Amino acid sequence: QITAFVPFVLALYVSLTLSRWWALRTSALGKVFDAFANISMIIACELHEKKWLELRTQIAKYGFASVQLLMQAARTNENLTMLIDGDMLTTIEVDAVASLTDLWQRPMLLWAWIMRISVSAMDHNKSPAPRTSAVMAECVQAREGMATINTYLDTQLPFAYVHLITLLVNVQNLVVSIKAGIIFATAVPGRNYFVMVQQIVTVALVCFIYQALLQISYMILDPFGDDVLDFPIKAYGAYLAATVDAMMEAQPECPVVAEDGTLHRPRAKKPKGAQGAITPGPADTAGTGETSDMNNT
């Protein structure tokens, strides 16, 4: 009866590991990415003047640096030099980050900086309080996402439960192999090749599938490495960079709403070769015509 019991238990175990893997992507890592994109949109729309350009750029740098530090904490691999080489942080800022010995504190430090400079800038800009509260909420959401990643990675499944599942699978594979061997031995005297091939294929497929499910469940418990089944962090970072860049570049060409509700659209930029030339408009043409008529008169 073990062959009927083990598939049910193993299915529950695989389902549990997959749910943890999906929660890490949506409720943990997804929270950090969403908070970064949302705060970039809020700041780019609220502080869209040219004087806030340095602030918007600094928030983007801190955001991408926090993602890199988060990956380093998840992989327990410290590399602060890449932050300087990538122009994300200055040497003084890297020294401040390096002063924190716990790797999980470092990305949260950067989000504290993002909240502080964003709130200060919005206070100087005299932005309404609800907009400032929205920025603070996004920063808190990012911190919660990083804390969720830490919780999942530092709280593994119960040791006894995982070993029980592994034991049941190994015992089931052993029983299947012994049973197939007995049937194979009884089929040899009668030269029943069909039964012999059937037992060989059964042992190979069943044992391989059960061991593969165990291996996959083990690999997806920590999806922050460089394996094939781990999260493609570089692809996520490229998408996040494109999203943030779209928020920043959307402001110069955005129409301006007047008090009467009309939209004032930005003027089209003149070609570089035609900067010195002035194209006469309808008013200029009309004025030229009137002048010619007066001279003729």
Backbone as CSV, one residue per row, in Angstrom:
resi,resn,N_x,N_y,N_z,CA_x,CA_y,CA_z,C_x,C_y,C_z
1,GLN,0.809,-1.227,0.000,0.000,0.000,0.000,0.839,1.273,0.000
2,ILE,2.147,1.133,0.133,2.976,2.337,0.205,2.986,3.082,-1.116
3,THR,2.846,2.364,-2.235,2.839,3.025,-3.537,1.610,3.902,-3.737
4,ALA,0.552,3.653,-2.978,-0.646,4.497,-3.056,-0.599,5.644,-2.050
5,PHE,0.197,5.506,-0.990,0.254,6.521,0.062,1.297,7.595,-0.246
6,VAL,2.449,7.188,-0.772,3.550,8.126,-1.008,3.199,9.214,-2.019
7,PRO,2.547,8.927,-3.148,2.218,10.014,-4.084,1.382,11.121,-3.461
8,PHE,0.462,10.763,-2.587,-0.361,11.778,-1.934,0.472,12.666,-1.017
9,VAL,1.346,12.063,-0.215,2.187,12.830,0.709,3.183,13.688,-0.055
10,LEU,3.778,13.122,-1.098,4.757,13.881,-1.874,4.104,15.044,-2.613
11,ALA,2.873,14.857,-3.073,2.168,15.950,-3.754,1.933,17.124,-2.813
12,LEU,1.601,16.859,-1.567,1.421,17.927,-0.585,2.734,18.670,-0.331
13,TYR,3.822,17.916,-0.281,5.125,18.535,-0.042,5.541,19.417,-1.216
14,VAL,5.361,18.931,-2.427,5.706,19.720,-3.610,4.824,20.962,-3.704
15,SER,3.541,20.813,-3.382,2.636,21.964,-3.393,3.062,23.015,-2.379
16,LEU,3.518,22.578,-1.221,3.969,23.518,-0.194,5.207,24.277,-0.650
17,THR,6.168,23.595,-1.238,7.383,24.261,-1.695,7.086,25.227,-2.853
18,LEU,6.174,24.850,-3.744,5.816,25.746,-4.843,5.097,26.992,-4.342
19,SER,4.264,26.839,-3.325,3.567,28.006,-2.761,4.556,28.954,-2.089
20,ARG,5.560,28.405,-1.424,6.605,29.256,-0.838,7.393,29.972,-1.929
21,TRP,7.701,29.271,-3.007,8.446,29.869,-4.121,7.643,31.009,-4.753
22,TRP,6.363,30.826,-4.968,5.537,31.862,-5.573,5.347,33.044,-4.623
23,ALA,5.245,32.761,-3.332,5.122,33.846,-2.355,6.391,34.688,-2.317
24,LEU,7.546,34.065,-2.460,8.793,34.834,-2.512,8.823,35.763,-3.722
25,ARG,8.219,35.322,-4.829,8.229,36.154,-6.040,7.221,37.293,-5.967
26,THR,6.023,37.026,-5.457,4.957,38.028,-5.491,4.877,38.848,-4.213
27,SER,4.847,38.196,-3.070,4.647,38.896,-1.801,5.926,39.439,-1.197
28,ALA,7.066,39.039,-1.703,8.341,39.487,-1.137,9.123,40.305,-2.155
29,LEU,9.679,39.641,-3.159,10.462,40.360,-4.169,9.591,41.299,-4.995
30,GLY,8.380,40.867,-5.296,7.468,41.725,-6.048,7.107,42.997,-5.299
31,LYS,7.005,42.922,-3.983,6.713,44.116,-3.183,7.820,45.155,-3.318
32,VAL,9.056,44.699,-3.293,10.179,45.628,-3.397,10.197,46.294,-4.775
33,PHE,10.014,45.488,-5.820,10.002,46.045,-7.179,8.841,47.010,-7.379
34,ASP,7.664,46.640,-6.904,6.497,47.518,-7.056,6.683,48.825,-6.297
35,ALA,7.244,48.739,-5.094,7.473,49.954,-4.304,8.466,50.880,-5.003
36,PHE,9.499,50.319,-5.602,10.491,51.130,-6.313,9.860,51.813,-7.523
37,ALA,9.078,51.073,-8.301,8.428,51.666,-9.473,7.388,52.702,-9.061
38,ASN,6.627,52.429,-8.010,5.581,53.363,-7.581,6.167,54.668,-7.043
39,ILE,7.216,54.551,-6.245,7.796,55.769,-5.678,8.486,56.583,-6.771
40,SER,9.012,55.919,-7.794,9.600,56.652,-8.915,8.528,57.433,-9.669
41,MET,7.355,56.838,-9.831,6.263,57.535,-10.505,5.775,58.727,-9.683
42,ILE,5.618,58.527,-8.373,5.117,59.616,-7.524,6.094,60.789,-7.519
43,ILE,7.380,60.486,-7.338,8.376,61.551,-7.278,8.521,62.237,-8.631
44,ALA,8.499,61.466,-9.718,8.657,62.065,-11.044,7.486,62.977,-11.390
45,CYS,6.286,62.645,-10.929,5.122,63.480,-11.227,4.992,64.659,-10.266
46,GLU,5.324,64.441,-9.019,5.166,65.505,-8.024,6.324,66.502,-8.088
47,LEU,7.541,66.003,-8.238,8.724,66.861,-8.287,9.313,66.788,-9.695
48,HIS,8.570,67.343,-10.644,8.948,67.217,-12.041,9.800,68.382,-12.544
49,GLU,9.999,69.417,-11.729,10.788,70.544,-12.180,12.249,70.152,-12.380
50,LYS,12.955,70.956,-13.137,14.350,70.661,-13.459,15.231,70.707,-12.222
51,LYS,14.866,71.517,-11.238,15.700,71.644,-10.053,15.714,70.368,-9.210
52,TRP,14.712,69.487,-9.418,14.648,68.236,-8.673,15.273,67.081,-9.451
53,LEU,15.980,67.351,-10.532,16.551,66.284,-11.346,17.554,65.450,-10.558
54,GLU,18.401,66.112,-9.795,19.395,65.381,-9.001,18.721,64.480,-7.973
55,LEU,17.631,64.957,-7.388,16.901,64.138,-6.414,16.315,62.895,-7.075
56,ARG,15.683,63.073,-8.225,15.086,61.930,-8.910,16.152,60.907,-9.308
57,THR,17.297,61.403,-9.760,18.385,60.497,-10.128,18.925,59.755,-8.913
58,GLN,19.026,60.450,-7.787,19.558,59.825,-6.576,18.620,58.745,-6.056
59,ILE,17.319,58.987,-6.139,16.359,57.967,-5.707,16.478,56.722,-6.581
60,ALA,16.661,56.909,-7.876,16.841,55.760,-8.768,18.113,54.989,-8.416
61,LYS,19.187,55.702,-8.114,20.434,55.032,-7.755,20.278,54.251,-6.454
62,TYR,19.655,54.870,-5.456,19.440,54.166,-4.195,18.557,52.933,-4.386
63,GLY,17.558,53.045,-5.243,16.659,51.912,-5.467,17.373,50.729,-6.086
64,PHE,18.166,50.976,-7.125,18.889,49.877,-7.763,19.976,49.332,-6.834
65,ALA,20.590,50.196,-6.047,21.589,49.715,-5.088,20.936,48.826,-4.032
66,SER,19.722,49.164,-3.613,19.026,48.333,-2.623,18.710,46.946,-3.181
67,VAL,18.376,46.870,-4.469,18.112,45.561,-5.088,19.387,44.719,-5.100
68,GLN,20.519,45.333,-5.435,21.780,44.603,-5.436,22.156,44.132,-4.031
69,LEU,21.969,44.994,-3.051,22.275,44.607,-1.673,21.326,43.523,-1.176
70,LEU,20.092,43.561,-1.634,19.131,42.517,-1.249,19.560,41.162,-1.802
71,MET,20.018,41.131,-3.053,20.496,39.878,-3.636,21.750,39.384,-2.916
72,GLN,22.631,40.307,-2.536,23.826,39.906,-1.801,23.468,39.315,-0.440
73,ALA,22.462,39.879,0.210,22.038,39.338,1.504,21.405,37.958,1.344
74,ALA,20.616,37.778,0.288,19.975,36.484,0.069,20.995,35.401,-0.284
75,ARG,22.064,35.801,-0.990,23.093,34.835,-1.396,24.268,34.797,-0.439
76,THR,24.229,35.641,0.624,25.343,35.758,1.578,26.664,35.976,0.839
77,ASN,26.620,36.891,-0.108,27.795,37.200,-0.925,27.976,38.710,-0.945
78,GLU,28.960,39.197,-0.217,29.181,40.642,-0.093,30.089,41.141,-1.197
79,ASN,29.625,42.186,-1.896,30.422,42.806,-2.961,29.992,44.264,-3.097
80,LEU,30.599,45.124,-2.295,30.251,46.543,-2.295,30.985,47.319,-3.377
81,THR,32.033,46.747,-3.931,32.800,47.461,-4.958,31.965,47.686,-6.212
82,MET,31.075,46.737,-6.533,30.258,46.870,-7.734,29.302,48.055,-7.632
83,LEU,28.936,48.452,-6.423,28.059,49.610,-6.257,28.775,50.904,-6.618
84,ILE,30.066,50.960,-6.317,30.855,52.132,-6.695,31.137,52.121,-8.195
85,ASP,31.483,50.948,-8.715,31.769,50.845,-10.152,30.523,51.130,-10.996
86,GLY,29.361,50.760,-10.485,28.124,51.018,-11.203,27.552,52.401,-10.977
87,ASP,28.278,53.267,-10.264,27.855,54.646,-9.987,26.507,54.674,-9.262
88,MET,26.286,53.695,-8.399,25.067,53.686,-7.586,25.273,54.396,-6.254
89,LEU,26.440,54.210,-5.669,26.745,54.825,-4.384,28.138,55.443,-4.438
90,THR,28.345,56.436,-3.587,29.667,57.040,-3.457,30.489,56.259,-2.429
91,THR,31.754,56.626,-2.322,32.630,55.922,-1.377,32.163,56.132,0.060
92,ILE,31.717,57.344,0.384,31.234,57.623,1.742,29.972,56.821,2.042
93,GLU,29.085,56.736,1.067,27.859,55.960,1.267,28.152,54.469,1.413
94,VAL,29.117,53.965,0.654,29.502,52.557,0.778,30.103,52.291,2.151
95,ASP,30.886,53.234,2.676,31.437,53.069,4.018,30.330,53.019,5.067
96,ALA,29.292,53.833,4.872,28.160,53.800,5.803,27.424,52.468,5.723
97,VAL,27.294,51.936,4.510,26.635,50.633,4.346,27.495,49.525,4.942
98,ALA,28.813,49.600,4.726,29.712,48.558,5.227,29.790,48.534,6.744
99,SER,29.427,49.630,7.383,29.458,49.651,8.847,28.409,48.738,9.469
100,LEU,27.414,48.342,8.681,26.401,47.410,9.163,26.866,45.988,8.882
101,THR,27.053,45.212,9.921,27.572,43.847,9.753,26.517,42.886,9.224
102,ASP,25.264,43.105,9.552,24.199,42.227,9.069,23.844,42.615,7.634
103,LEU,23.928,41.662,6.722,23.682,41.968,5.309,22.234,42.372,5.056
104,TRP,21.313,41.914,5.863,19.901,42.256,5.647,19.590,43.682,6.063
105,GLN,20.453,44.296,6.873,20.231,45.686,7.268,20.561,46.667,6.145
106,ARG,21.424,46.274,5.246,21.959,47.212,4.256,20.910,47.688,3.249
107,PRO,20.128,46.807,2.634,19.103,47.341,1.724,18.042,48.163,2.441
108,MET,17.742,47.835,3.687,16.772,48.626,4.445,17.325,50.016,4.756
109,LEU,18.648,50.122,4.940,19.269,51.420,5.157,19.036,52.339,3.963
110,LEU,19.167,51.807,2.757,18.972,52.626,1.564,17.521,53.072,1.423
111,TRP,16.587,52.228,1.795,15.187,52.643,1.726,14.857,53.687,2.788
112,ALA,15.584,53.663,3.908,15.432,54.747,4.887,15.944,56.055,4.302
113,TRP,17.029,55.997,3.542,17.522,57.205,2.864,16.527,57.695,1.812
114,ILE,15.949,56.767,1.067,14.964,57.158,0.052,13.786,57.865,0.702
115,MET,13.293,57.319,1.800,12.159,57.953,2.481,12.530,59.338,2.997
116,ARG,13.713,59.463,3.570,14.088,60.747,4.170,14.239,61.841,3.130
117,ILE,14.972,61.571,2.037,15.183,62.625,1.049,13.891,62.921,0.280
118,SER,13.052,61.907,0.089,11.786,62.137,-0.617,10.850,63.000,0.213
119,VAL,10.716,62.665,1.483,9.824,63.434,2.361,10.336,64.859,2.532
120,SER,11.656,65.025,2.682,12.216,66.369,2.837,11.977,67.211,1.591
121,ALA,12.169,66.609,0.421,11.955,67.348,-0.821,10.488,67.722,-1.000
122,MET,9.593,66.836,-0.650,8.166,67.135,-0.792,7.722,68.177,0.226
123,ASP,8.355,68.199,1.398,8.061,69.258,2.369,8.531,70.612,1.846
124,HIS,9.723,70.653,1.245,10.207,71.900,0.655,9.312,72.346,-0.502
125,ASN,8.760,71.380,-1.203,7.887,71.689,-2.339,6.461,72.025,-1.906
126,LYS,6.210,71.889,-0.592,4.877,72.138,-0.018,3.814,71.234,-0.676
127,SER,4.174,69.977,-0.820,3.238,69.004,-1.372,2.200,68.639,-0.317
128,PRO,0.995,68.288,-0.735,-0.041,67.893,0.242,0.388,66.679,1.047
129,ALA,-0.103,66.601,2.255,0.274,65.514,3.164,-0.082,64.126,2.635
130,PRO,-1.246,63.937,1.978,-1.544,62.589,1.459,-0.521,62.077,0.455
131,ARG,0.070,62.960,-0.330,1.080,62.519,-1.291,2.355,62.097,-0.576
132,THR,2.715,62.837,0.460,3.870,62.437,1.249,3.622,61.113,1.954
133,SER,2.408,60.921,2.429,2.061,59.656,3.087,2.142,58.493,2.112
134,ALA,1.791,58.738,0.847,1.882,57.679,-0.160,3.328,57.245,-0.373
135,VAL,4.244,58.208,-0.377,5.664,57.878,-0.524,6.144,57.058,0.672
136,MET,5.760,57.457,1.861,6.157,56.720,3.061,5.581,55.305,3.051
137,ALA,4.356,55.160,2.569,3.741,53.832,2.510,4.498,52.911,1.559
138,GLU,4.963,53.446,0.441,5.721,52.629,-0.496,7.057,52.196,0.105
139,CYS,7.710,53.073,0.840,8.968,52.707,1.493,8.751,51.626,2.550
140,VAL,7.673,51.745,3.302,7.348,50.723,4.302,7.029,49.392,3.615
141,GLN,6.350,49.455,2.472,6.040,48.236,1.729,7.317,47.542,1.258
142,ALA,8.287,48.312,0.812,9.560,47.721,0.397,10.264,47.050,1.576
143,ARG,10.247,47.688,2.728,10.860,47.074,3.908,10.157,45.775,4.283
144,GLU,8.834,45.753,4.182,8.091,44.530,4.494,8.436,43.412,3.513
145,GLY,8.623,43.763,2.246,8.998,42.746,1.271,10.358,42.144,1.571
146,MET,11.332,42.976,1.935,12.653,42.461,2.274,12.608,41.618,3.548
147,ALA,11.780,42.021,4.509,11.635,41.225,5.727,10.984,39.875,5.429
148,THR,10.071,39.837,4.469,9.443,38.566,4.092,10.451,37.616,3.469
149,ILE,11.341,38.152,2.623,12.387,37.304,2.041,13.272,36.723,3.139
150,ASN,13.650,37.556,4.093,14.472,37.082,5.207,13.748,36.013,6.003
151,THR,12.446,36.189,6.203,11.668,35.209,6.975,11.632,33.859,6.280
152,TYR,11.372,33.855,4.971,11.293,32.590,4.245,12.642,31.878,4.180
153,LEU,13.716,32.640,3.968,15.020,32.003,3.829,15.588,31.529,5.156
154,ASP,15.288,32.232,6.234,15.802,31.845,7.547,14.888,30.878,8.285
155,THR,13.696,30.640,7.761,12.765,29.704,8.397,12.460,28.593,7.399
156,GLN,13.258,27.552,7.429,13.064,26.437,6.526,11.932,25.538,7.013
157,LEU,11.536,24.615,6.149,10.517,23.643,6.543,11.060,22.766,7.669
158,PRO,10.184,22.217,8.510,10.659,21.396,9.638,11.572,20.256,9.180
159,PHE,12.652,20.100,9.894,13.657,19.104,9.525,13.074,17.696,9.526
160,ALA,12.312,17.349,10.545,11.748,15.995,10.643,10.754,15.721,9.514
161,TYR,9.985,16.744,9.132,8.995,16.561,8.066,9.679,16.297,6.724
162,VAL,10.708,17.047,6.426,11.422,16.866,5.161,12.097,15.496,5.118
163,HIS,12.688,15.073,6.223,13.345,13.770,6.249,12.332,12.636,6.177
164,LEU,11.167,12.817,6.739,10.132,11.786,6.636,9.693,11.612,5.186
165,ILE,9.499,12.727,4.474,9.125,12.652,3.055,10.219,11.958,2.252
166,THR,11.473,12.301,2.526,12.587,11.677,1.808,12.666,10.182,2.091
167,LEU,12.443,9.813,3.352,12.464,8.394,3.713,11.350,7.625,3.019
168,LEU,10.154,8.182,3.001,9.034,7.507,2.353,9.293,7.312,0.854
169,VAL,9.856,8.318,0.212,10.135,8.202,-1.229,11.198,7.138,-1.476
170,ASN,12.238,7.114,-0.661,13.293,6.120,-0.860,12.780,4.703,-0.592
171,VAL,11.968,4.554,0.438,11.390,3.236,0.717,10.464,2.806,-0.410
172,GLN,9.673,3.752,-0.930,8.779,3.428,-2.039,9.561,3.000,-3.274
173,ASN,10.656,3.692,-3.581,11.483,3.308,-4.725,12.122,1.934,-4.513
174,LEU,12.513,1.651,-3.276,13.091,0.336,-2.981,12.053,-0.774,-3.152
175,VAL,10.845,-0.534,-2.692,9.777,-1.535,-2.829,9.451,-1.766,-4.296
176,VAL,9.361,-0.702,-5.061,9.071,-0.837,-6.490,10.180,-1.616,-7.194
177,SER,11.426,-1.360,-6.822,12.549,-2.056,-7.456,12.536,-3.548,-7.116
178,ILE,12.277,-3.873,-5.840,12.233,-5.288,-5.442,11.085,-6.010,-6.138
179,LYS,9.927,-5.360,-6.165,8.773,-5.971,-6.827,9.042,-6.189,-8.318
180,ALA,9.637,-5.207,-8.977,9.954,-5.343,-10.398,10.996,-6.435,-10.623
181,GLY,11.961,-6.549,-9.702,12.969,-7.599,-9.837,12.374,-8.993,-9.723
182,ILE,11.440,-9.181,-8.807,10.801,-10.489,-8.647,9.995,-10.854,-9.891
183,ILE,9.219,-9.877,-10.393,8.421,-10.143,-11.598,9.342,-10.420,-12.784
184,PHE,10.455,-9.695,-12.860,11.406,-9.907,-13.948,12.011,-11.315,-13.879
185,ALA,12.349,-11.769,-12.652,12.947,-13.095,-12.489,11.964,-14.205,-12.855
186,THR,10.688,-14.032,-12.517,9.696,-15.046,-12.875,9.422,-15.080,-14.377
187,ALA,9.684,-13.949,-15.079,9.431,-13.912,-16.519,10.604,-14.420,-17.341
188,VAL,11.774,-14.575,-16.723,12.949,-15.017,-17.470,12.817,-16.460,-17.965
189,PRO,12.384,-17.450,-17.114,12.293,-18.829,-17.633,11.341,-18.955,-18.824
190,GLY,10.243,-18.228,-18.808,9.305,-18.306,-19.924,9.647,-17.375,-21.075
191,ARG,10.749,-16.653,-20.980,11.192,-15.724,-22.016,10.072,-14.740,-22.414
192,ASN,9.452,-14.214,-21.373,8.390,-13.220,-21.601,9.056,-11.846,-21.657
193,TYR,9.543,-11.506,-22.841,10.322,-10.280,-22.996,9.484,-9.023,-22.764
194,PHE,8.231,-9.095,-23.081,7.372,-7.925,-22.861,7.306,-7.551,-21.381
195,VAL,7.121,-8.567,-20.516,7.048,-8.303,-19.076,8.390,-7.802,-18.557
196,MET,9.484,-8.380,-19.058,10.802,-7.946,-18.591,11.070,-6.483,-18.957
197,VAL,10.783,-6.107,-20.198,10.978,-4.717,-20.617,10.044,-3.781,-19.843
198,GLN,8.828,-4.254,-19.599,7.867,-3.442,-18.849,8.370,-3.131,-17.447
199,GLN,8.942,-4.095,-16.784,9.440,-3.872,-15.427,10.660,-2.945,-15.416
200,ILE,11.517,-3.079,-16.413,12.689,-2.199,-16.487,12.256,-0.747,-16.682
201,VAL,11.314,-0.530,-17.597,10.831,0.822,-17.862,10.110,1.385,-16.637
202,THR,9.334,0.539,-15.953,8.600,0.999,-14.769,9.546,1.466,-13.671
203,VAL,10.567,0.676,-13.404,11.533,1.054,-12.363,12.256,2.351,-12.745
204,ALA,12.670,2.447,-13.992,13.417,3.632,-14.419,12.562,4.886,-14.335
205,LEU,11.336,4.831,-14.812,10.489,6.028,-14.835,10.013,6.413,-13.443
206,VAL,9.495,5.446,-12.684,8.932,5.763,-11.369,9.999,6.312,-10.430
207,CYS,11.124,5.632,-10.344,12.183,6.085,-9.435,12.744,7.441,-9.884
208,PHE,12.899,7.621,-11.192,13.421,8.895,-11.690,12.471,10.049,-11.379
209,ILE,11.176,9.850,-11.594,10.199,10.921,-11.367,10.151,11.305,-9.896
210,TYR,10.144,10.322,-8.998,10.069,10.638,-7.575,11.327,11.353,-7.093
211,GLN,12.481,10.906,-7.536,13.718,11.572,-7.136,13.823,12.970,-7.751
212,ALA,13.315,13.137,-8.982,13.340,14.456,-9.615,12.455,15.440,-8.867
213,LEU,11.288,14.993,-8.413,10.404,15.873,-7.642,11.053,16.300,-6.330
214,LEU,11.747,15.377,-5.688,12.462,15.745,-4.454,13.557,16.767,-4.736
215,GLN,14.307,16.566,-5.823,15.397,17.480,-6.156,14.863,18.864,-6.514
216,ILE,13.790,18.925,-7.286,13.207,20.219,-7.657,12.685,20.945,-6.423
217,SER,12.053,20.215,-5.526,11.540,20.832,-4.291,12.673,21.407,-3.455
218,TYR,13.805,20.736,-3.464,14.949,21.246,-2.707,15.521,22.514,-3.351
219,MET,15.581,22.538,-4.685,16.201,23.669,-5.373,15.358,24.934,-5.294
220,ILE,14.036,24.823,-5.324,13.197,26.017,-5.325,12.940,26.562,-3.927
221,LEU,13.442,25.887,-2.893,13.293,26.434,-1.550,14.095,27.720,-1.387
222,ASP,15.186,27.865,-2.143,16.012,29.074,-2.112,16.263,29.500,-3.557
223,PRO,15.381,30.308,-4.131,15.498,30.653,-5.555,16.352,31.882,-5.837
224,PHE,17.285,32.226,-4.963,18.094,33.428,-5.154,19.540,33.107,-5.537
225,GLY,19.749,31.935,-6.106,21.086,31.580,-6.553,21.261,31.815,-8.042
226,ASP,22.157,31.061,-8.647,22.455,31.176,-10.079,22.061,29.927,-10.853
227,ASP,21.243,29.062,-10.249,20.827,27.841,-10.936,19.745,28.145,-11.963
228,VAL,19.412,27.128,-12.759,18.432,27.318,-13.824,17.049,27.625,-13.252
229,LEU,16.712,27.023,-12.121,15.388,27.209,-11.539,15.287,28.438,-10.651
230,ASP,16.370,29.182,-10.486,16.337,30.370,-9.624,15.757,31.562,-10.382
231,PHE,15.434,32.601,-9.634,14.845,33.800,-10.232,15.847,34.471,-11.178
232,PRO,15.405,34.877,-12.368,16.296,35.625,-13.278,16.384,37.087,-12.844
233,ILE,17.224,37.358,-11.889,17.306,38.689,-11.294,17.744,39.725,-12.320
234,LYS,18.644,39.353,-13.229,19.100,40.314,-14.241,17.946,40.731,-15.150
235,ALA,17.109,39.788,-15.516,15.953,40.122,-16.360,14.967,40.999,-15.596
236,TYR,14.746,40.693,-14.322,13.874,41.539,-13.505,14.445,42.949,-13.388
237,GLY,15.766,43.041,-13.191,16.394,44.357,-13.073,16.301,45.165,-14.357
238,ALA,16.422,44.494,-15.504,16.300,45.201,-16.782,14.880,45.741,-16.968
239,TYR,13.888,44.944,-16.612,12.502,45.419,-16.715,12.247,46.571,-15.751
240,LEU,12.785,46.466,-14.545,12.605,47.535,-13.565,13.282,48.818,-14.019
241,ALA,14.466,48.705,-14.612,15.165,49.892,-15.116,14.382,50.559,-16.241
242,ALA,13.796,49.746,-17.132,12.986,50.316,-18.208,11.744,51.009,-17.664
243,THR,11.156,50.442,-16.611,9.968,51.063,-16.011,10.301,52.400,-15.365
244,VAL,11.374,52.433,-14.581,11.774,53.680,-13.913,12.165,54.730,-14.936
245,ASP,12.867,54.324,-15.971,13.265,55.277,-17.010,12.043,55.858,-17.714
246,ALA,11.018,55.031,-17.919,9.788,55.542,-18.536,9.123,56.592,-17.655
247,MET,9.146,56.395,-16.330,8.567,57.383,-15.410,9.305,58.720,-15.496
248,MET,10.644,58.647,-15.580,11.442,59.866,-15.595,11.314,60.621,-16.926
249,GLU,11.273,59.875,-18.028,11.253,60.505,-19.346,9.855,60.943,-19.771
250,ALA,8.835,60.586,-19.006,7.466,60.922,-19.408,7.081,62.353,-19.052
251,GLN,7.874,63.040,-18.234,7.442,64.333,-17.717,7.624,65.508,-18.692
252,PRO,8.730,65.627,-19.449,8.892,66.825,-20.300,7.799,66.994,-21.337
253,GLU,7.300,65.912,-21.907,6.279,66.007,-22.946,4.860,65.895,-22.405
254,CYS,4.704,65.929,-21.099,3.368,65.796,-20.515,2.612,67.123,-20.635
255,PRO,1.349,67.118,-21.080,0.578,68.365,-21.158,0.348,68.971,-19.774
256,VAL,0.213,70.306,-19.760,-0.019,71.040,-18.520,-1.484,71.461,-18.476
257,VAL,-2.131,71.218,-17.347,-3.540,71.552,-17.185,-3.650,72.939,-16.561
258,ALA,-4.388,73.824,-17.217,-4.618,75.166,-16.688,-5.791,75.158,-15.714
259,GLU,-6.001,76.324,-15.047,-7.088,76.401,-14.065,-8.459,76.269,-14.714
260,ASP,-8.580,76.681,-15.970,-9.876,76.585,-16.641,-10.119,75.214,-17.262
261,GLY,-9.191,74.278,-17.053,-9.369,72.924,-17.549,-8.764,72.656,-18.911
262,THR,-8.182,73.660,-19.545,-7.584,73.455,-20.862,-6.198,72.833,-20.724
263,LEU,-5.798,72.133,-21.773,-4.493,71.489,-21.803,-3.541,72.299,-22.666
264,HIS,-2.382,72.598,-22.123,-1.332,73.287,-22.856,-0.239,72.269,-23.157
265,ARG,-0.151,71.901,-24.414,0.811,70.883,-24.812,2.166,71.524,-25.112
266,PRO,3.252,70.791,-24.850,4.587,71.355,-25.129,4.790,71.548,-26.620
267,ARG,5.548,72.576,-26.981,5.821,72.863,-28.384,6.820,71.869,-28.942
268,ALA,6.678,71.592,-30.211,7.600,70.677,-30.882,8.984,71.304,-30.973
269,LYS,9.985,70.491,-30.757,11.357,70.991,-30.812,11.769,71.205,-32.268
270,LYS,12.494,72.315,-32.515,12.949,72.622,-33.864,14.147,71.756,-34.225
271,PRO,14.268,71.386,-35.486,15.457,70.628,-35.907,16.720,71.446,-35.684
272,LYS,17.818,70.745,-35.460,19.071,71.437,-35.173,19.531,72.298,-36.347
273,GLY,19.299,71.849,-37.590,19.743,72.612,-38.744,18.928,73.842,-39.013
274,ALA,17.742,73.935,-38.409,16.841,75.052,-38.681,16.684,75.959,-37.474
275,GLN,17.699,75.968,-36.585,17.568,76.799,-35.389,17.622,78.279,-35.733
276,GLY,18.429,78.674,-36.751,18.540,80.086,-37.081,17.454,80.571,-38.000
277,ALA,16.793,79.660,-38.701,15.747,80.056,-39.640,14.433,80.202,-38.926
278,ILE,13.646,81.172,-39.338,12.333,81.431,-38.748,11.291,81.192,-39.828
279,THR,10.415,80.260,-39.569,9.357,79.949,-40.533,8.211,80.899,-40.319
280,PRO,7.814,81.668,-41.328,6.714,82.610,-41.130,5.403,81.895,-40.908
281,GLY,4.661,82.361,-39.917,3.358,81.788,-39.627,2.281,82.517,-40.387
282,PRO,1.035,82.158,-40.160,-0.069,82.816,-40.851,-0.129,84.301,-40.561
283,ALA,0.128,84.678,-39.287,0.062,86.097,-38.925,1.144,86.885,-39.649
284,ASP,2.363,86.264,-39.762,3.451,86.961,-40.440,3.159,87.126,-41.916
285,THR,2.578,86.105,-42.510,2.236,86.178,-43.931,1.196,87.242,-44.185
286,ALA,0.194,87.304,-43.289,-0.852,88.328,-43.452,-0.273,89.719,-43.300
287,GLY,0.618,89.886,-42.336,1.208,91.201,-42.124,2.057,91.611,-43.307
288,THR,2.743,90.676,-43.942,3.558,90.987,-45.114,2.687,91.425,-46.270
289,GLY,1.531,90.776,-46.402,0.606,91.139,-47.475,0.058,92.529,-47.292
290,GLU,-0.279,92.890,-46.045,-0.816,94.225,-45.779,0.237,95.291,-46.067
291,THR,1.477,95.031,-45.715,2.552,95.996,-45.961,2.757,96.215,-47.443
292,SER,2.689,95.145,-48.228,2.878,95.264,-49.686,1.750,96.073,-50.301
293,ASP,0.489,95.840,-49.818,-0.624,96.604,-50.341,-0.474,98.092,-50.051
294,MET,-0.010,98.438,-48.824,0.160,99.837,-48.464,1.254,100.473,-49.318
295,ASN,2.340,99.730,-49.608,3.388,100.301,-50.443,2.892,100.530,-51.864
296,ASN,2.094,99.572,-52.380,1.553,99.756,-53.725,0.635,100.978,-53.792
297,THR,-0.130,101.172,-52.712,-1.001,102.327,-52.683,-0.207,103.628,-52.661
